[in-house]
Amino acid sequence: MHVNSYELMGYMFTKYIVQGRAYPDDYAMQVLDVGSMDVRGNGSYKNLFTFQGIQQNWVYRGLDIAEGLNVDIVSPDPYKWPIPDESYDVVISGQCAEHVEAPWIWVKEIERVCKKGGYIFIIAPFKIKVHRFPVDCYRYVPDGFAYLFGKHCDFEVLETEVSNDMDTYIAARKR
């Protein structure tokens, strides 16, 4: 993971959860990180939830298609996760969406596991060379993210943009 991605996730989490006071301090917020594997020790978003000055409890779970560092839930099927409906308050994913062959199915699974009123924060590279792991399928622009989550799924798009010409991100809330 590169610094820009980590900072973007921190920005969204701080703006919508911490500063937005999205949840009461004593609430045990459930966070799912989709594509969470820490590949080659490049880091993860997990530390963001421990350094934000949050007084509340939180439960962070990492989901990926294979076992590895920072993976709590393994789902060999990227489109059918072993997670009950509406289990998570916040679903995050960074540097994963470009590796998904059928994103129109993948986003529906994100919608399924996110609680009503819950948030999603997704980041994908905009300008990067091909990097197969195991495949590299797409580059996203804000209009594409807005369609996938705001029209194909039932999310209110809060913001979506290209940051520093490197990453496209979306923050949205499930209706």
Backbone as JSON, one array per atom type, in Angstrom:
{
  "sequence": "MHVNSYELMGYMFTKYIVQGRAYPDDYAMQVLDVGSMDVRGNGSYKNLFTFQGIQQNWVYRGLDIAEGLNVDIVSPDPYKWPIPDESYDVVISGQCAEHVEAPWIWVKEIERVCKKGGYIFIIAPFKIKVHRFPVDCYRYVPDGFAYLFGKHCDFEVLETEVSNDMDTYIAARKR",
  "N": [[0.85, -1.17, 0.0], [0.52, 2.23, -0.75], [1.53, 5.49, 0.49], [-0.32, 7.56, -0.14], [-2.77, 6.17, -0.4], [-3.18, 5.19, 2.21], [-3.38, 7.61, 3.61], [-5.67, 8.71, 2.37], [-7.68, 6.88, 3.19], [-7.57, 7.35, 5.91], [-8.38, 10.04, 5.92], [-11.1, 9.84, 5.01], [-12.21, 8.19, 7.01], [-11.78, 9.76, 9.3], [-13.23, 12.12, 8.64], [-15.94, 11.25, 8.23], [-16.58, 9.39, 10.24], [-15.19, 9.91, 12.73], [-15.06, 12.86, 13.09], [-17.6, 13.36, 12.18], [-19.07, 12.19, 14.08], [-20.39, 9.71, 13.91], [-21.12, 7.44, 15.33], [-22.05, 6.58, 18.71], [-19.83, 7.08, 21.54], [-19.61, 4.81, 23.17], [-20.26, 2.71, 21.57], [-19.68, -0.38, 19.93], [-18.2, -0.37, 17.16], [-18.37, -2.08, 14.08], [-16.05, -3.08, 11.73], [-15.23, -3.93, 8.44], [-12.66, -4.95, 6.38], [-12.15, -5.28, 3.09], [-10.3, -7.31, 1.04], [-7.97, -7.37, 2.53], [-5.39, -8.39, 2.92], [-2.05, -8.08, 3.95], [0.22, -7.64, 1.82], [3.42, -8.69, 1.16], [4.37, -7.28, 3.37], [3.57, -4.63, 3.07], [1.84, -3.13, 4.56], [-1.31, -2.21, 6.2], [-4.7, -1.02, 6.66], [-5.47, -1.26, 9.25], [-4.22, -0.05, 11.49], [-5.19, 2.54, 11.4], [-7.47, 2.65, 12.9], [-6.66, 2.69, 15.47], [-5.27, 4.97, 16.0], [-6.73, 7.34, 15.92], [-7.72, 8.81, 17.97], [-10.04, 7.85, 19.0], [-12.58, 7.19, 21.29], [-14.24, 5.1, 21.5], [-15.08, 1.58, 21.39], [-14.04, -0.79, 18.91], [-14.39, -3.21, 16.34], [-12.37, -4.81, 14.21], [-12.16, -6.54, 11.19], [-10.48, -8.45, 8.78], [-10.92, -9.38, 5.41], [-10.24, -11.67, 2.84], [-9.3, -13.47, -0.21], [-7.58, -15.48, 0.28], [-5.52, -17.07, 2.79], [-3.46, -15.13, 4.99], [-1.28, -12.49, 6.19], [-2.97, -10.23, 8.25], [-5.5, -11.18, 7.62], [-8.6, -12.22, 8.59], [-10.94, -13.47, 7.85], [-11.45, -15.85, 5.45], [-12.43, -16.11, 2.14], [-12.79, -18.0, -0.47], [-14.43, -17.57, -2.67], [-14.87, -14.67, -4.34], [-17.26, -13.35, -4.57], [-19.2, -14.23, -2.86], [-19.43, -14.08, 0.33], [-18.64, -15.51, 3.55], [-20.41, -14.26, 5.52], [-22.92, -12.9, 7.56], [-25.91, -11.1, 6.48], [-25.98, -7.52, 6.59], [-23.96, -7.0, 8.62], [-21.88, -5.22, 9.22], [-20.82, -1.96, 10.25], [-19.09, -0.25, 8.98], [-17.57, -0.61, 5.88], [-14.59, -1.11, 4.35], [-12.22, -0.79, 1.66], [-9.23, -1.0, 0.02], [-7.13, -0.59, -2.74], [-7.92, -2.93, -3.96], [-10.22, -3.24, -5.58], [-9.52, -3.01, -8.29], [-8.6, -5.48, -8.92], [-10.74, -7.14, -9.11], [-12.72, -9.15, -11.05], [-15.46, -9.06, -11.75], [-16.87, -6.45, -10.92], [-19.48, -5.43, -10.62], [-20.87, -7.44, -9.39], [-19.39, -7.82, -7.08], [-19.69, -5.34, -5.7], [-22.34, -5.54, -4.92], [-22.16, -7.48, -2.98], [-20.72, -6.12, -1.04], [-22.68, -4.22, -0.43], [-24.6, -5.95, 0.65], [-23.44, -6.88, 3.1], [-23.08, -4.58, 4.54], [-24.47, -2.56, 7.06], [-27.71, -0.97, 7.22], [-27.59, 2.48, 6.91], [-24.93, 2.39, 7.32], [-21.43, 2.91, 6.45], [-19.3, 3.11, 3.53], [-15.97, 3.03, 2.39], [-14.01, 3.22, -0.26], [-11.09, 2.67, -2.15], [-9.26, 2.88, -5.12], [-6.61, 2.38, -7.49], [-5.88, 4.97, -9.81], [-4.0, 5.83, -11.62], [-1.64, 3.81, -12.52], [0.76, 1.25, -13.16], [0.18, -1.95, -14.8], [-0.51, -4.49, -12.54], [-0.65, -7.5, -11.67], [-2.42, -9.5, -9.39], [-4.29, -11.73, -8.31], [-5.02, -11.0, -10.86], [-5.39, -8.05, -12.91], [-7.72, -5.8, -13.55], [-9.26, -3.33, -13.91], [-9.43, 0.31, -14.04], [-10.63, 2.98, -12.16], [-12.88, 5.76, -12.33], [-14.37, 8.74, -10.9], [-17.11, 8.91, -11.8], [-17.67, 6.27, -12.5], [-17.44, 4.89, -10.02], [-19.5, 6.26, -8.69], [-21.73, 5.42, -10.16], [-21.66, 2.57, -9.77], [-22.0, 2.3, -6.94], [-23.96, 4.22, -6.22], [-26.1, 3.99, -8.01], [-26.32, 1.36, -9.02], [-26.25, 0.06, -6.64], [-27.69, 0.61, -3.35], [-26.67, 3.14, -2.15], [-25.98, 6.33, -0.76], [-24.04, 8.61, -2.31], [-21.44, 10.26, -0.87], [-19.04, 11.54, -1.39], [-16.82, 11.46, -4.18], [-13.81, 11.18, -5.9], [-10.75, 11.89, -7.74], [-7.68, 11.58, -6.33], [-4.79, 13.44, -6.15], [-4.07, 12.56, -8.69], [-3.59, 9.85, -8.46], [-5.19, 7.95, -7.02], [-8.59, 6.85, -7.07], [-11.37, 7.55, -5.1], [-14.19, 6.71, -2.99], [-16.7, 7.74, -0.78], [-19.49, 6.66, 0.86], [-22.89, 6.22, 2.01], [-25.08, 3.76, 3.22], [-28.42, 3.56, 2.23]],
  "CA": [[0.0, 0.0, 0.0], [1.32, 3.45, -0.77], [1.18, 6.5, 1.49], [-1.53, 8.26, -0.56], [-3.92, 5.34, -0.09], [-3.34, 5.18, 3.67], [-3.85, 8.94, 4.0], [-7.05, 8.84, 1.91], [-8.56, 6.12, 4.07], [-7.6, 8.12, 7.17], [-9.2, 11.23, 5.68], [-12.52, 9.48, 4.98], [-12.61, 7.69, 8.33], [-11.83, 10.89, 10.22], [-14.31, 13.04, 8.26], [-17.3, 10.73, 8.34], [-16.83, 8.62, 11.47], [-14.7, 10.59, 13.94], [-15.58, 14.22, 13.17], [-19.04, 13.29, 11.93], [-19.7, 11.56, 15.27], [-21.33, 8.77, 13.32], [-21.55, 6.44, 16.31], [-21.78, 6.98, 20.1], [-18.52, 6.66, 22.03], [-19.63, 3.48, 23.79], [-20.73, 1.74, 20.57], [-18.64, -1.24, 19.38], [-18.31, -0.28, 15.71], [-17.89, -3.24, 13.33], [-15.37, -2.65, 10.51], [-14.77, -4.99, 7.56], [-11.67, -4.52, 5.37], [-12.24, -6.23, 1.99], [-9.0, -7.34, 0.36], [-7.16, -6.85, 3.64], [-4.08, -9.02, 3.09], [-0.84, -7.27, 3.96], [1.08, -8.32, 0.85], [4.85, -8.38, 1.24], [4.65, -6.33, 4.45], [3.31, -3.26, 2.62], [0.96, -2.44, 5.5], [-2.76, -2.33, 6.12], [-5.44, 0.11, 7.24], [-5.87, -1.6, 10.62], [-3.7, 0.93, 12.45], [-5.98, 3.78, 11.38], [-8.52, 2.6, 13.91], [-6.06, 2.79, 16.8], [-4.57, 6.25, 16.16], [-7.62, 8.44, 15.56], [-8.25, 9.44, 19.17], [-11.4, 7.37, 19.19], [-12.83, 6.7, 22.63], [-15.14, 3.96, 21.43], [-14.56, 0.27, 21.02], [-14.26, -1.14, 17.52], [-14.0, -4.57, 15.99], [-11.85, -4.79, 12.85], [-11.97, -7.85, 10.58], [-9.96, -8.42, 7.42], [-11.45, -10.41, 4.52], [-9.51, -11.83, 1.58], [-9.58, -14.73, -0.89], [-6.58, -16.46, 0.71], [-4.94, -16.81, 4.1], [-2.29, -14.28, 4.97], [-1.15, -11.48, 7.23], [-4.1, -9.32, 8.37], [-6.73, -11.8, 7.1], [-9.36, -12.92, 9.63], [-11.98, -14.24, 7.18], [-11.05, -16.29, 4.11], [-13.54, -16.44, 1.26], [-12.27, -18.33, -1.81], [-15.33, -17.0, -3.66], [-14.86, -13.22, -4.11], [-18.6, -12.8, -4.73], [-20.1, -14.83, -1.86], [-18.63, -14.1, 1.56], [-19.26, -16.2, 4.68], [-20.75, -13.2, 6.47], [-24.37, -12.64, 7.55], [-26.38, -9.82, 5.96], [-25.96, -6.33, 7.44], [-23.11, -7.27, 9.79], [-20.82, -4.23, 9.45], [-21.12, -0.53, 10.25], [-18.19, 0.38, 8.02], [-16.87, -1.54, 5.0], [-13.52, -0.4, 3.65], [-11.43, -1.58, 0.73], [-8.24, -0.17, -0.67], [-6.21, -1.25, -3.66], [-8.47, -4.27, -4.21], [-11.26, -3.22, -6.6], [-8.95, -3.18, -9.63], [-8.31, -6.9, -9.09], [-12.02, -7.86, -9.14], [-13.14, -9.34, -12.44], [-16.88, -8.69, -11.91], [-17.15, -5.49, -9.84], [-20.92, -5.23, -10.46], [-21.3, -8.46, -8.43], [-18.61, -7.54, -5.86], [-20.3, -4.22, -4.96], [-23.59, -6.02, -4.31], [-21.78, -8.19, -1.75], [-20.43, -5.04, -0.08], [-23.98, -3.7, -0.02], [-25.28, -6.97, 1.47], [-22.87, -7.02, 4.44], [-23.09, -3.28, 5.2], [-25.73, -2.26, 7.74], [-28.45, 0.22, 6.79], [-27.0, 3.65, 7.57], [-23.49, 2.19, 7.42], [-20.56, 3.63, 5.51], [-18.26, 2.42, 2.76], [-14.84, 3.83, 1.93], [-13.32, 2.38, -1.24], [-10.01, 3.34, -2.87], [-8.66, 2.08, -6.19], [-5.65, 3.2, -8.23], [-6.32, 5.62, -11.04], [-2.86, 5.89, -12.53], [-0.64, 2.85, -12.05], [1.04, 0.22, -14.16], [-0.48, -3.23, -14.59], [0.07, -5.23, -11.4], [-1.52, -8.67, -11.47], [-2.39, -10.17, -8.09], [-3.73, -12.52, -9.41], [-5.35, -10.34, -12.12], [-5.54, -6.6, -12.81], [-8.81, -5.68, -14.53], [-9.92, -2.05, -14.14], [-9.1, 1.57, -13.4], [-11.91, 3.63, -11.87], [-13.02, 7.21, -12.27], [-15.47, 9.03, -9.98], [-18.43, 8.58, -12.34], [-17.83, 4.82, -12.43], [-17.75, 4.55, -8.63], [-20.82, 6.8, -8.36], [-22.74, 4.54, -10.76], [-21.67, 1.25, -9.11], [-22.53, 2.34, -5.58], [-25.11, 5.1, -6.07], [-27.22, 3.61, -8.87], [-26.39, -0.1, -9.07], [-26.51, -0.31, -5.24], [-28.49, 1.61, -2.65], [-25.84, 4.0, -1.32], [-25.92, 7.77, -1.02], [-22.64, 8.97, -2.52], [-21.08, 11.46, -0.11], [-18.03, 12.17, -2.24], [-15.95, 10.6, -4.97], [-12.86, 12.06, -6.57], [-9.41, 11.37, -7.98], [-6.77, 12.27, -5.43], [-3.39, 13.58, -6.58], [-3.86, 11.81, -9.93], [-3.13, 8.5, -8.16], [-6.24, 7.05, -6.55], [-9.98, 7.27, -7.06], [-11.98, 7.11, -3.85], [-15.6, 7.0, -2.78], [-17.29, 7.62, 0.54], [-20.93, 6.57, 0.65], [-23.68, 5.73, 3.16], [-26.18, 2.9, 2.77], [-29.76, 4.09, 2.52]],
  "C": [[0.9, 1.24, 0.0], [0.74, 4.48, 0.19], [-0.12, 7.22, 1.13], [-2.79, 7.48, -0.19], [-4.22, 5.34, 1.41], [-3.91, 6.53, 4.15], [-5.3, 9.18, 3.57], [-8.03, 8.1, 2.81], [-8.67, 6.83, 5.42], [-8.46, 9.36, 7.06], [-10.69, 10.89, 5.74], [-13.0, 9.03, 6.35], [-12.74, 8.84, 9.33], [-13.02, 11.79, 9.92], [-15.69, 12.49, 8.59], [-17.59, 9.98, 9.64], [-16.42, 9.42, 12.71], [-15.31, 11.98, 14.06], [-17.09, 14.25, 12.99], [-19.81, 12.7, 13.09], [-20.77, 10.58, 14.83], [-21.9, 7.78, 14.33], [-21.23, 6.94, 17.72], [-20.44, 6.4, 20.58], [-18.51, 5.24, 22.59], [-20.09, 2.39, 22.83], [-19.55, 0.94, 20.03], [-18.8, -1.31, 17.86], [-17.66, -1.48, 15.04], [-17.33, -2.78, 11.99], [-14.9, -3.87, 9.73], [-13.85, -4.38, 6.51], [-11.64, -5.6, 4.29], [-10.96, -6.16, 1.16], [-7.91, -6.88, 1.32], [-5.74, -7.38, 3.72], [-2.95, -8.0, 2.99], [0.19, -8.0, 3.1], [2.5, -7.8, 0.97], [5.16, -7.33, 2.31], [4.44, -4.88, 4.07], [2.36, -2.49, 3.53], [-0.51, -2.69, 5.26], [-3.39, -1.09, 6.74], [-5.76, -0.1, 8.72], [-5.42, -0.57, 11.64], [-4.48, 2.23, 12.47], [-6.99, 3.81, 12.52], [-7.97, 2.67, 15.33], [-5.4, 4.14, 17.04], [-5.44, 7.45, 15.8], [-8.18, 9.16, 16.79], [-9.67, 9.01, 19.48], [-11.54, 6.8, 20.61], [-13.64, 5.4, 22.63], [-14.39, 2.66, 21.16], [-14.79, 0.08, 19.54], [-13.81, -2.56, 17.33], [-13.64, -4.55, 14.52], [-11.66, -6.23, 12.39], [-11.48, -7.66, 9.16], [-10.48, -9.62, 6.64], [-10.59, -10.46, 3.26], [-9.8, -13.21, 1.02], [-8.57, -15.82, -0.53], [-6.08, -16.09, 2.1], [-3.72, -15.92, 3.95], [-2.31, -13.3, 6.13], [-2.32, -10.49, 7.13], [-5.39, -9.87, 7.76], [-7.38, -12.6, 8.23], [-10.4, -13.86, 9.02], [-11.5, -14.57, 5.77], [-12.29, -16.68, 3.33], [-12.98, -16.73, -0.13], [-13.14, -17.79, -2.94], [-15.4, -15.48, -3.42], [-16.24, -12.58, -4.18], [-19.62, -13.37, -3.75], [-19.3, -15.04, -0.59], [-19.37, -14.82, 2.68], [-19.56, -15.23, 5.83], [-22.26, -12.99, 6.41], [-24.69, -11.25, 6.98], [-26.26, -8.73, 7.03], [-25.19, -6.54, 8.74], [-22.17, -6.13, 10.16], [-21.32, -2.8, 9.32], [-20.32, 0.2, 9.2], [-17.52, -0.73, 7.21], [-15.85, -0.72, 4.23], [-12.83, -1.35, 2.68], [-10.48, -0.65, 0.01], [-7.32, -1.01, -1.52], [-6.63, -2.71, -3.89], [-9.4, -4.28, -5.42], [-10.73, -3.45, -8.01], [-8.65, -4.64, -9.95], [-9.58, -7.76, -9.2], [-12.52, -7.93, -10.57], [-14.58, -8.91, -12.71], [-17.28, -7.71, -10.81], [-18.63, -5.25, -9.61], [-21.52, -6.28, -9.52], [-20.66, -8.17, -7.07], [-19.26, -6.42, -5.04], [-21.62, -4.62, -4.31], [-23.3, -6.81, -3.02], [-21.39, -7.19, -0.66], [-21.73, -4.47, 0.46], [-24.68, -4.67, 0.95], [-24.75, -7.0, 2.91], [-22.84, -5.7, 5.22], [-24.47, -3.03, 5.82], [-26.4, -1.04, 7.12], [-27.9, 1.4, 7.6], [-25.49, 3.54, 7.73], [-22.73, 2.88, 6.3], [-19.66, 2.68, 4.74], [-17.21, 3.45, 2.35], [-14.01, 2.93, 1.03], [-12.27, 3.23, -1.97], [-9.47, 2.37, -3.92], [-7.68, 2.96, -6.96], [-6.25, 3.75, -9.51], [-5.2, 5.57, -12.08], [-1.75, 5.0, -11.96], [-0.41, 1.82, -13.15], [0.26, -1.06, -13.84], [0.25, -3.98, -13.48], [-0.87, -6.39, -11.04], [-1.31, -9.28, -10.08], [-3.77, -10.71, -7.78], [-4.04, -11.92, -10.77], [-5.43, -8.83, -11.85], [-6.5, -6.2, -13.92], [-9.27, -4.27, -14.87], [-9.16, -0.89, -13.5], [-10.42, 2.31, -13.27], [-11.79, 5.15, -11.92], [-14.22, 7.5, -11.39], [-16.85, 8.67, -10.52], [-18.7, 7.08, -12.29], [-18.17, 4.36, -11.02], [-19.15, 5.04, -8.26], [-21.93, 5.93, -8.95], [-22.82, 3.21, -9.99], [-22.33, 1.29, -7.75], [-23.82, 3.16, -5.45], [-26.32, 4.73, -6.91], [-27.4, 2.1, -8.95], [-26.67, -0.66, -7.68], [-27.27, 0.83, -4.57], [-27.66, 2.41, -1.64], [-26.03, 5.45, -1.73], [-24.45, 8.12, -1.15], [-22.38, 10.29, -1.81], [-20.0, 12.25, -0.82], [-17.27, 11.09, -3.0], [-15.09, 11.5, -5.84], [-11.59, 11.29, -6.9], [-8.47, 12.21, -7.15], [-5.36, 12.28, -6.01], [-3.07, 12.77, -7.83], [-3.41, 10.36, -9.7], [-4.25, 7.53, -7.85], [-7.62, 7.69, -6.73], [-10.58, 6.73, -5.77], [-13.45, 7.46, -3.82], [-15.92, 6.8, -1.3], [-18.8, 7.63, 0.31], [-21.59, 5.98, 1.9], [-24.85, 4.94, 2.62], [-27.52, 3.48, 3.21], [-30.59, 3.09, 3.27]]
}
